[in-house]
């Protein structure tokens, strides 16, 4: 019995489908294998340095034994926390403005265009920008400068996520609110934003995860501080810079601390991504 042209076309499509699925599974498996390889390497090299001293002692001097990363951990938390406090309201309000008025005036279109540029801009360029405008004028590095650079990186992420999430709210929900006589600003804040609050929080967490491991902008802004300090107007220690510095050093003790710092940053970012994915699973009401 001879096969018909329809059967030949079906077999070709089925073959292409199976090849595509196989390549997709291979690519996914390769990505997961590399990720597990990285995590396993970090665990093997970093767990041995995870001692109480890591969180209670400052970074050691060159060639000395012991020490920890307390000053770097506190410095990173302070700068990331301050940048989050600045970027979250700015990003959410800008995202609301784009969602509400993005199609009505040129200012919103320009804002969206600038946001897209900032999303793709290398972080070292932002660091140089803050260095030129702030650090070079005050003549010293500081935690404030580092927070400004991190805020400029985080704001576009929050803006884009907020804008995209607000556009997913059904028009029927907005029309019902307008039919009740609610003004536009109240609909945007009390109805539209509340409907996608999980997605907006996800954007904030993703922005925090994005800036937590940034090294390049901090090289030109916060630099480093070997001693413990909570003065944001002075150079401040931070985990990304300490990891970069210690990993390149000839001292075994420093390299062990670098592995421990990399493990802390990696698993912190991983935890934030897991939390954001969990929040994102909340469905938008129809």
Secondary structure, 3 states (H helix, E strand, C coil): CCCCHHHHHHHHHHHHHHHHHHHHHHHHHHHHHHHHHHHHHHHHHHHHHCCHHHHHCCCCCCCCCCCCCHHHHHHHHHHHHHHHHHHHHHHHHHHHHHHHHCCCCHHHHHHHHHHHHHHHCCHHHHHHHHHHHHHHHHCCCCHHHHHHHHHHHHHHHHHHHHHHHHCCCCHHHHHHHHHCCCCHHHHHHHHHHHHCHHHHHHHHHHHHHHHHCCCHHHHCCCCCCCCCCCCCCCCCCCHHHHHHHHHCCCCHHHHHHHHHHHHHHHHHHHHHHHHHHHHHCCCCCC
